[in-house]
Amino acid sequence: MLAGAEAIALLKRFPARPRLTTWPETAATRDEVIARLGQPPLRVKGPSTQDSRMVGVRILLSWLETFPGDTWQQRWEASPIAAEPEKWYEKVREWTPTVDRATKTGHLQAGLLALLCADVVRPDTTWLAVNYSRHLRPALAQSRDPEGFASLEAWIPQNVRVTRHASEALAALAQVLATRGGKLQDIVVGDLLERCYAPVAYNRITRGVRLAYLWLRERGQFPHDAPTTLLFTTHRAGQVTPARLVDRYALKCQPVRGLLVEYLIERQPTLDYATLKSLAAILAGNFWADLEQHHPGIDSIRLSSEIATAWKTRLATKTARRRQADGTVITVTEPRTSAPAIKMTVRAFYLDIGEWALSEPERWGQWASPPPVTEAECSVKKLERRQKSKSDRRTRERLPVLPALVRVAIRRLKDATARLDALNAAPLGSTFTVLGETFTVPKSSVRPDGHPTGVRDAAGERRDLGAEERRAFWAWAAIEIFRHTGIRIEELQELSHHSIISYRLPSGDVVPLLQIAPSKTDQERLILISPELADVLSAVISRVRDSTGRVPLIPSYDLHEKTWNSPMPLLFQWSISHERRPVSGSLIRKALDETLRASGITDSSGHPLLFQPHDFRRMFITEAILNGLPPHIAQVIAGHRNINTTMGYAAIYPTDALEAHRAFIARRRDLRPTEEYRAVTAEEWQEFLSHFERRKLALGECGRAYGTDCIHEHACVRCPVLIVTLDEKLRLEEIRDNLRDRIAEAEREGWLGEVEGLSTSLAAAEDKIAQIEAQQEKKQSSVFLGLPSLTQLTVRTSEATK
């Protein structure tokens, strides 16, 4: 797993302050520590609280003195309290009876809080996470850095300062000071990054750490090249080296592992990171790791035909988990659609090694070997046809229901807005009814505006009307932008306020354009903004603007290249816990699924019809071409490099092709003289019909073209265009016999010219009879379909015995 690799790389660039074992406060004597705690600002005002603190301090110091070390910090780390943070006070209470002392847990907790405020000991992050105390932040702020905390709190906006998220951020800063010492101005990037990355108990969220980091960064405390946010830093991998990409698969053969790493390093300058990662997954995972699993001990890429065939057989299928309609999950074996691409990559790997071996034999020569995959096995024509058919079927199934989906998205947004408006108008603790639903407002709210977003419905279930309105809005905005532009989901997430530009035509008119940033094909393009699209973009901009009327600048993460983009005024952004972040692709898909469930749209089998963001792109291209947009213009709008890709997206119906052909014929007729398309007269039509009547003959039918005369002077037996059927066989046989008799007579009388003419007619008659007999034989004979007979299937016979 590569999760957390980005945080590790950032910690190398921005290391945290070292954890010391000695400093003036921890090197003080017992009496000096007690004396400091009795003086302001470490002394608290309440006498009872101060007494409780000092009781706990004396017991803890006495207990720490039983462990080796020159400072209190060294004794702390040598004690079991540092290694076992859960219920640490029990360790101390087990010791107190040995010195005839007894104490309460509250005294120990108060005493330890006093030692932390006095910077006598510094526990690690995990220890503080397990023993979280709400008293740490105010106590430490007052004793350690009252000016720094006061300045920071005055800088935080009022509507943010009163929220629990701000309290969590201030508490995180206090914990950093408790573990690293110093004041707020001494905190570095690595301190908060380590606090965010360190494994903490109970899966405590890092929301406060991220918000505190944003505060200090905006105040200019961190260097300019510091990360703009710590959002999901601990989960992201970032760009790692080829060696780490290969080592994910724990290959056993180190020479082959080294070969794969060297190959990736050689290819890295010409590839983007997403392609490099995919290449490593195929070569190290799908190829060599599979070989090592099924053929233990393999140590050469020169594969025998048996091993290569076995690998290709395993590659052809995959095991997948499918969720059924009732919620159960089953395991199925299905064809692997990526098998041809994997084979092509492996073949390219072998061919590259062979080519490089010619120029660098000392480096690649030992690995040169014939590829285990032939060129014919890399063919993807059948797969492409299958994918095209599947894509067209999806488009044809979803395009007719798109208007219904749009109506449901608009209705859900209106209903969610009406419920939220009714909630904002209702007083705390009241009950209100909207759209036939009854809700109960809580009696108190922790929100700065005093309006809660969570309510209870009639069934007592809690509902967040604010979250419902946000998801409904972003679902509506995504659907509208998708269907009016045909852009990809990653391009939707990269839309910014700078993407909306105006263009002045030579006529002086100004038209709005939407600039699509380079994405999958690294091709920038412009799309004309229609009035419907302008309404959607206007609603989005109005929603994301801050109090100054500007769209805030926020960073975004490139999921493909694993890098952070510079802060931009992204349109798809929102505020969560007072932290501006982009609207994620998963949220867009979830909001789209919610809209589909609300619509009740089903497919032909009765199951809910699912939409993917890319389905809108196919529907946009199909609808544009069907409405007359030239394919090469659709190619430019879609951002495709090849027009065949654009036509692959277009699901053209056969009826549409017929209509287009008819329209083409109509346009071609407009270019021809009108007299060629005049209406025929009655005489012409009667003459046309009588032509076919004149084709009927005693020996069959004449097949000459319309409007032509007979070129054989009605010698039909000799004519090659005479069409004969089985019914004329007897008549032709009579003519043949008559011709034979006449030829015999002419030969007796010596009429040689007559013999020659009659012989020609006899040959033509016999040819016509042969044609009829061939037709009759073909009609009566059976055709072998390739199915074996019963005698061919049996391998032995058996007879019944009486």
Secondary structure, DSSP 8 states (H G I E B T S, - for coil): --TTHHHHHHHHHS------S--TTTTS-HHHHHHHHTSTTTS-S-HHHHHHHHHHHHHHHHHHTTS--SSHHHHHHHSHHHH--TTHHHHHHHHGGGGT----HHHHHHHHHHHHHTTS----HHHHHHT--TTHHHHHHHHT-HHHHHHHHHHS-HHHHTSHHHHHHHHHHHHHHHHH-S-GGG--HHHHHHHHHS--GGG---HHHHHHHHHHHHTT-S-TTS-S--TTTTT---S--HHHHHHTT--S-HHHHHHHHHHHHHHGGGS-HHHHHHHHIIIIIIIIIHHHHHSTT---S---HHHHHHHHHHHTEEEEEEE-TTS-EEEEEEE-TTHHHHHHHHHHHHHHHHHHHHH-HHHHGGG----SS-SGGG--HHHHHHHHHHHHHHHHHHTTTHHHHHHHHHHHHHHHHHHHHHHHHS-TT-EEEETTEEEE--S---STTS--SEEEETTS-EEEHHHHHHHHHHHHHHHHHHHHH---HHHHHT-BGGGEEEEE-TTS-EEEEEEE---SS---EEEE--HHHHHHHHHHHHHH--TTSS---EEEEETTTTEEEEEE-BSSEEEETTEEEE--HHHHHHHHHHHHHHHT-B-TTSSB----HHHHHHHHHHHHHHTT--HHHHHHHHT-SSHHHHHHH----HHHHHHHHHHHHHHHHHHS-GGGG----HHHHHHHHHHHHTTEETTEEE---TT---TTTT-TTT-TTEE--GGGHHHHHHHHHHHHHHHHHHHHHT-HHHHHHHHHHHHHHHHHHHHHHHHHHHHHS----S---HHHH-S-------
